[in-house]
Amino acid sequence: MKLRRIIRWEFKSAIGSKQFLITTILIPVILAVAILAISLAKGGNSQPSGSPPPAFLIGLIFALILFLGAFMTGVMAMYAIIKEKQSRVVELMLSSVSPWDLMAGKIIGLGMAGLIQVFSWMATAYFAVNQFGSFPLSSLTLIHWITYPLYFVFGYLLIASMFATVGAAIKDIHSGGAVGLIGFIPYMPMIATAAVIENPNMTWLRVIQFFPPFTPSLMMMRIGAVPLVSDGKEFVPVWEIALSLVTLALGAFLMMRFATRVFHIGMLMYGKSASFRELWRWGRQ
């Protein structure tokens, strides 16, 4: 019951902020109007032409939207935790709710708001693509519809938990130091984009795809880069997809538990930021 109340509170607080309204409603509307104006200026009666974008591009776009959406929402969670830590409001909150309820409620509540934001961006991107090209939803296969939402949700929970851990471990936003680099770990798979395009079945890619921070981006790009079955040979075996989803879900849960333990200790410490060694020790306690 307390968890649901915290989720509801964080969700309402997020969607009621000016930043959320600007990035979720105002900016997409302005972009949509600008795109429509450009389309009409070029000839509103002309039909979009061209073939649908390659499947790999779909996976890459989803991976980028996942990172940007999770990054912005994770930063919101990190700022909120730092603010509560500096004002010491959290000490009163921890007297009535458990650290798990507080941390999980914050991550899930902000995540629900983040999904609305991401849906707004995706709708705007879909509108833009169809104004200048052709992108029928029928080009997405069943595997896209099933796996991409799961990678997206579990990936968000993992990334947001990492940012929340950073927020609980540092004393202010200007003193993150090396701990702040944790938030950029999920972006690292984007560096391997060229390798995925050239050969998505390389051994080292198929190994690191089972490490949770790299799983969402790599798997979405791999599934988009090659069909599930081609010429009678499985390019992305079903067992790899299933195992990657299991490891990602488990990683997201463990990261939330780790963030909760760091949160429990770090929120009651002032005047210093935690080192990696302290961070690891807090998470294990």
ABEGO torsion letter per residue (X at the ends): XAAAAAAAAAAAAAAABAAAAAAAAAAAAAAAAAAAAAAAAAGAABBBBEBBBBAAAAAAAAAAAAAAAAAAAAAAAAAAAAAAAAAGAAAAAAAABBAAAAAAAAAAAAAAAAAAAAAAAAAAAAAAAAAABBBBAAABBAAAAAAAAAAAAAAAAAAAAAAAAAAAABABAAAAEAAAAAAAAAAAAAAAAAAAAABAABAAAAAAAABAAAAAAAAAAAAAABBABBGGBBABBAAAAAAAAAAAAAAAAAAAAAAAAAAAAAAABBGBBBBAAAAAAAAAX
